[in-house]
Amino acid sequence: MEQASGQWRTLGLGDSELAVYEALLGPDRHGSPTALARSLGMTAQQVTAALNQLQERGFLHPASADGRLPLAVNPATAIRNRIHLRRAQLLSASSDLEVLTASVDRLAAQVLGRAADPQRTGIETVRDRKAVADRVAALLASAQSEVNLLDRPPYASSAPDGMPAPLDVTDLVRRGVRVRVAVDRAGLEFPGRARGLGELAEQGVEIRVASNLPTKLITVDRQVTLLPPTDAADPTDAALVVSDALLGNALVPLFEEVWQRAIPIGPGGTEAVTDEDRELLTMLASGLKDEAIARRLDLHVHTVRRRISRLMADLKAETRFQAGIQAVRKGWLPA
């Protein structure tokens, strides 16, 4: 069994767990955790902890009462069960997101329907596009440790093509603030957007792509959240600034849940790869179809397919999913 990789770690197995699991699958029989520890060059405490992890994740049969080492579950069965469980967890998390989104929308409607006192409610309504922009700039400037953003269309922009005006977040990174941005896949519609996001990633901004983001938001230091206007084209639309703990306890987990299921993008590693190929791989890893990629790169779809075939050959990948995994391993995309 190979050393623990990203896929194994996703299943909850590190190097120690894999070593113990491999030993239990092998022909040798070890009478006790101590004997197994000696054969693996590990401490008894490490072996015990690994056995507990394997048992918890369904890779071992129930332990017997006589203290003997438990039997290993067939790898195909154990992995398949973990995948089914993970799929169920993701479906449950998606359902929770829908509930959270509905709660935010209802609360926003209530707040916008009356002149709420921000000192009493912890929720402030900011109207007028310039006032919203000024408040965003002030919030970002106040950040001490962390800024998280959910970024989705429509965008407020003066450009004719609607290209989103980038927030000035690179200065935050330079002064030590962690900046994470989850971008809706629809945001890659604009020509050159994927390349621009890659450039931000080069400067230290952590960027991931997900589908159907539930809302836009900006959170600062996990204490204040700004919900931008839902319709960027409507100058009368309002933003909400939330410092209420109860609502904040819903919005911060909302970002984290989106972040966990999003796909990382951006450059990484030292192996030779062109910016054009990295941009194509980024969109491929984000799940975009050939036709959509061709439109974004302003290329013929046959040209895009030839480039994809070449990249898959370079990466020794038989499927596009494998190509994404290999690109991460080679450092062409971040893990």
C-alpha positions as CSV (number, residue, x, y, z in Angstrom):
1,M,0.0,0.0,0.0
2,E,1.4,3.4,-1.0
3,Q,2.2,6.1,1.6
4,A,-0.8,8.1,2.7
5,S,-1.9,10.5,-0.1
6,G,-4.5,13.2,-0.2
7,Q,-7.2,10.7,-1.1
8,W,-6.4,8.5,1.9
9,R,-6.3,11.5,4.2
10,T,-9.7,12.4,2.9
11,L,-10.8,9.0,4.3
12,G,-9.3,9.8,7.6
13,L,-6.1,7.7,7.3
14,G,-2.7,9.0,7.9
15,D,0.7,7.3,7.6
16,S,0.4,5.5,10.9
17,E,-3.1,4.2,10.2
18,L,-2.1,3.0,6.8
19,A,1.0,1.2,8.1
20,V,-1.1,-0.6,10.8
21,Y,-3.9,-1.4,8.3
22,E,-1.4,-2.8,5.8
23,A,0.1,-5.0,8.5
24,L,-3.3,-6.4,9.5
25,L,-4.0,-7.2,5.9
26,G,-0.7,-9.0,5.4
27,P,0.0,-12.7,6.0
28,D,1.8,-12.2,9.3
29,R,-0.2,-12.6,12.5
30,H,0.6,-10.4,15.5
31,G,-0.5,-11.5,18.9
32,S,-0.9,-8.1,20.5
33,P,-0.7,-4.3,19.8
34,T,2.8,-4.5,21.5
35,A,4.0,-7.1,19.1
36,L,2.6,-5.2,16.1
37,A,4.3,-2.0,17.3
38,R,7.6,-3.8,17.5
39,S,7.3,-5.1,13.9
40,L,6.4,-1.6,12.6
41,G,8.9,0.3,14.7
42,M,6.1,2.3,16.4
43,T,5.2,2.8,20.0
44,A,2.3,0.9,21.5
45,Q,0.5,4.2,22.0
46,Q,0.8,5.0,18.3
47,V,-0.5,1.6,17.3
48,T,-3.4,1.8,19.8
49,A,-4.4,5.3,18.5
50,A,-4.2,4.0,14.9
51,L,-6.4,1.0,15.7
52,N,-9.0,3.3,17.3
53,Q,-9.0,5.5,14.1
54,L,-9.3,2.5,11.8
55,Q,-12.1,1.0,14.0
56,E,-14.0,4.3,14.0
57,R,-13.8,4.7,10.2
58,G,-14.9,1.1,9.5
59,F,-11.6,-0.4,8.3
60,L,-11.6,-3.0,11.1
61,H,-14.1,-5.6,12.3
62,P,-15.2,-5.2,16.0
63,A,-12.5,-6.1,18.4
64,S,-12.8,-9.4,20.3
65,A,-13.1,-9.6,24.1
66,D,-9.9,-11.6,24.5
67,G,-7.7,-8.7,23.6
68,R,-6.5,-10.1,20.2
69,L,-6.0,-7.7,17.4
70,P,-9.1,-7.1,15.3
71,L,-9.4,-8.3,11.7
72,A,-9.1,-5.9,8.8
73,V,-12.1,-5.2,6.6
74,N,-11.6,-5.8,2.9
75,P,-10.2,-2.5,1.5
76,A,-12.8,-2.3,-1.3
77,T,-15.6,-2.8,1.1
78,A,-14.3,-0.3,3.7
79,I,-13.5,2.4,1.1
80,R,-16.9,2.0,-0.6
81,N,-18.6,2.3,2.8
82,R,-16.6,5.5,3.6
83,I,-17.5,7.0,0.3
84,H,-21.2,6.2,0.8
85,L,-21.0,7.8,4.3
86,R,-19.2,10.9,3.0
87,R,-21.8,11.3,0.2
88,A,-24.6,11.1,2.8
89,Q,-22.7,13.7,4.9
90,L,-22.4,16.1,1.9
91,L,-26.1,15.7,1.1
92,S,-26.9,16.5,4.7
93,A,-24.6,19.5,4.7
94,S,-26.1,20.8,1.4
95,S,-29.6,20.6,3.1
96,D,-28.2,22.5,6.1
97,L,-26.9,25.2,3.7
98,E,-30.3,25.6,2.1
99,V,-31.9,26.1,5.6
100,L,-29.2,28.6,6.5
101,T,-29.7,30.5,3.3
102,A,-33.4,30.7,3.8
103,S,-32.9,32.0,7.3
104,V,-30.6,34.7,6.1
105,D,-33.0,35.8,3.4
106,R,-35.9,35.9,5.8
107,L,-34.0,37.9,8.3
108,A,-32.7,40.3,5.6
109,A,-36.3,40.9,4.5
110,Q,-37.4,41.6,8.0
111,V,-34.6,44.1,8.6
112,L,-35.0,45.9,5.3
113,G,-38.8,46.2,6.0
114,R,-38.3,48.3,9.1
115,A,-35.9,50.9,10.4
116,A,-33.9,48.7,12.8
117,D,-31.7,50.2,15.4
118,P,-28.2,48.8,14.8
119,Q,-27.2,49.3,18.4
120,R,-30.1,47.1,19.5
121,T,-30.1,44.5,16.8
122,G,-26.5,44.2,15.8
123,I,-27.6,44.6,12.2
124,E,-27.0,47.8,10.2
125,T,-28.5,48.6,6.8
126,V,-26.2,50.5,4.4
127,R,-27.8,52.1,1.4
128,D,-26.3,53.8,-1.7
129,R,-23.6,52.1,-3.8
130,K,-20.8,54.5,-2.7
131,A,-21.7,54.1,1.0
132,V,-21.6,50.3,0.6
133,A,-18.2,50.5,-1.1
134,D,-16.8,52.8,1.6
135,R,-18.1,50.4,4.3
136,V,-16.4,47.4,2.6
137,A,-13.1,49.3,2.4
138,A,-13.3,50.3,6.0
139,L,-14.1,46.7,7.1
140,L,-11.2,45.3,5.1
141,A,-8.8,47.9,6.5
142,S,-9.9,46.9,10.0
143,A,-9.0,43.2,9.5
144,Q,-6.5,41.9,12.0
145,S,-6.2,38.1,11.2
146,E,-8.7,36.8,8.7
147,V,-11.0,37.9,5.8
148,N,-13.3,35.4,4.1
149,L,-15.4,36.2,1.0
150,L,-18.1,34.4,-1.0
151,D,-18.0,35.9,-4.5
152,R,-20.8,35.4,-7.0
153,P,-22.5,37.3,-9.9
154,P,-24.0,39.8,-10.4
155,Y,-21.1,42.2,-9.9
156,A,-21.1,46.0,-9.4
157,S,-18.8,47.3,-12.1
158,S,-18.4,50.3,-14.5
159,A,-16.9,48.1,-17.2
160,P,-19.1,47.5,-20.2
161,D,-18.6,43.7,-20.0
162,G,-19.6,43.6,-16.3
163,M,-16.1,42.4,-15.2
164,P,-16.1,42.4,-11.4
165,A,-13.9,45.2,-9.9
166,P,-11.3,43.4,-7.7
167,L,-11.2,44.2,-4.0
168,D,-7.9,45.4,-2.7
169,V,-7.0,42.3,-0.7
170,T,-3.3,41.8,-1.6
171,D,-2.3,44.5,0.9
172,L,-4.1,42.5,3.6
173,V,-2.0,39.4,2.7
174,R,1.2,41.5,2.8
175,R,0.5,42.5,6.3
176,G,-0.2,39.0,7.5
177,V,-4.0,38.7,7.2
178,R,-5.3,35.4,5.8
179,V,-7.6,36.0,2.9
180,R,-9.8,33.2,1.5
181,V,-12.2,33.7,-1.5
182,A,-14.7,31.2,-2.7
183,V,-15.8,32.1,-6.2
184,D,-18.9,30.9,-7.9
185,R,-18.2,29.0,-11.1
186,A,-20.4,31.4,-13.0
187,G,-17.9,34.1,-12.1
188,L,-15.4,32.4,-14.5
189,E,-17.7,33.5,-17.4
190,F,-15.7,36.7,-17.9
191,P,-12.7,36.4,-20.3
192,G,-9.4,36.4,-18.3
193,R,-11.1,36.0,-14.9
194,A,-9.5,32.6,-14.2
195,R,-6.1,34.1,-15.0
196,G,-6.7,37.1,-12.8
197,L,-7.7,34.8,-9.9
198,G,-4.5,32.8,-10.5
199,E,-2.5,36.0,-10.2
200,L,-4.2,36.8,-6.9
201,A,-3.3,33.2,-5.7
202,E,0.4,33.9,-6.6
203,Q,0.3,36.8,-4.2
204,G,-1.0,34.7,-1.4
205,V,-4.8,34.9,-1.6
206,E,-6.4,31.5,-1.1
207,I,-9.0,30.9,-3.8
208,R,-11.4,28.1,-4.5
209,V,-14.3,27.6,-6.9
210,A,-17.7,26.2,-6.1
211,S,-21.1,26.0,-7.8
212,N,-24.3,27.8,-6.8
213,L,-23.0,29.9,-4.0
214,P,-25.9,30.8,-1.7
215,T,-25.1,34.4,-1.3
216,K,-22.4,37.0,-1.4
217,L,-20.7,37.9,1.9
218,I,-17.5,39.3,3.5
219,T,-16.5,38.3,7.0
220,V,-13.8,40.0,8.9
221,D,-12.1,38.3,11.9
222,R,-15.2,36.2,12.3
223,Q,-16.8,39.1,14.1
224,V,-18.4,41.3,11.5
225,T,-20.1,40.1,8.3
226,L,-21.2,42.3,5.3
227,L,-23.9,40.9,3.0
228,P,-23.6,42.9,-0.2
229,P,-26.6,44.0,-2.3
230,T,-28.2,41.0,-4.1
231,D,-28.7,43.1,-7.3
232,A,-25.6,45.1,-8.2
233,A,-27.5,46.9,-11.0
234,D,-30.0,48.4,-8.5
235,P,-28.6,51.6,-6.9
236,T,-31.4,51.5,-4.3
237,D,-30.5,48.0,-3.1
238,A,-28.9,47.8,0.4
239,A,-26.2,45.9,2.1
240,L,-26.4,44.4,5.6
241,V,-23.6,44.7,8.2
242,V,-24.0,42.0,10.8
243,S,-22.3,41.9,14.2
244,D,-25.0,40.0,16.0
245,A,-23.6,36.8,17.5
246,L,-26.6,34.6,16.7
247,L,-26.6,35.4,13.0
248,G,-22.8,35.5,12.9
249,N,-22.8,31.9,14.2
250,A,-24.8,30.9,11.1
251,L,-22.8,33.0,8.6
252,V,-19.3,31.8,9.6
253,P,-20.2,28.1,9.3
254,L,-21.9,28.9,6.0
255,F,-18.6,30.1,4.6
256,E,-16.7,27.2,6.0
257,E,-19.1,24.6,4.5
258,V,-18.8,26.2,1.1
259,W,-15.0,26.4,1.5
260,Q,-14.7,22.7,2.3
261,R,-16.6,21.6,-0.8
262,A,-14.9,24.1,-3.2
263,I,-12.0,23.2,-5.5
264,P,-8.7,25.0,-5.0
265,I,-7.3,27.0,-7.9
266,G,-4.1,28.9,-8.6
267,P,-0.5,28.2,-9.4
268,G,1.9,26.1,-7.3
269,G,5.1,24.1,-7.4
270,T,8.1,24.6,-9.6
271,E,7.6,22.3,-12.6
272,A,7.3,23.9,-16.0
273,V,3.7,24.7,-17.0
274,T,2.5,27.7,-19.0
275,D,0.0,30.2,-17.6
276,E,-2.4,29.3,-20.5
277,D,-2.2,25.6,-19.5
278,R,-2.7,26.4,-15.9
279,E,-5.7,28.5,-16.7
280,L,-7.2,25.7,-18.7
281,L,-6.5,23.1,-16.0
282,T,-8.1,25.5,-13.4
283,M,-11.3,25.6,-15.5
284,L,-11.2,21.9,-16.2
285,A,-10.8,21.1,-12.4
286,S,-13.7,23.4,-11.8
287,G,-15.9,21.1,-13.9
288,L,-16.5,23.4,-16.9
289,K,-17.4,21.8,-20.2
290,D,-15.2,22.1,-23.3
291,E,-17.6,24.5,-25.0
292,A,-17.7,26.8,-21.9
293,I,-13.8,26.7,-21.7
294,A,-13.6,27.6,-25.4
295,R,-15.8,30.6,-24.9
296,R,-13.8,31.9,-21.9
297,L,-10.5,31.4,-23.7
298,D,-11.8,32.7,-27.0
299,L,-10.7,29.6,-28.8
300,H,-12.3,27.0,-31.1
301,V,-13.6,24.0,-29.1
302,H,-11.4,21.7,-31.2
303,T,-8.4,23.6,-30.1
304,V,-9.4,23.3,-26.5
305,R,-9.9,19.6,-26.9
306,R,-6.5,19.2,-28.5
307,R,-4.9,21.1,-25.6
308,I,-6.8,19.0,-23.0
309,S,-5.7,15.8,-24.8
310,R,-2.0,17.0,-24.7
311,L,-2.2,17.9,-21.0
312,M,-3.7,14.5,-20.2
313,A,-0.9,12.8,-22.1
314,D,1.7,14.9,-20.3
315,L,0.0,14.1,-16.9
316,K,-0.3,10.4,-17.9
317,A,-4.0,10.6,-17.0
318,E,-6.8,8.4,-18.5
319,T,-9.6,10.6,-17.2
320,R,-10.1,14.3,-16.6
321,F,-10.5,13.6,-12.9
322,Q,-7.1,11.9,-12.9
323,A,-5.7,14.8,-14.8
324,G,-6.8,17.2,-12.0
325,I,-5.3,14.9,-9.3
326,Q,-2.0,14.6,-11.2
327,A,-1.8,18.3,-11.8
328,V,-2.1,18.8,-8.0
329,R,0.6,16.2,-7.3
330,K,3.0,17.8,-9.8
331,G,2.4,21.2,-8.3
332,W,0.7,22.7,-11.3
333,L,-2.4,23.3,-9.1
334,P,-2.4,23.7,-5.3
335,A,-3.6,20.9,-3.1
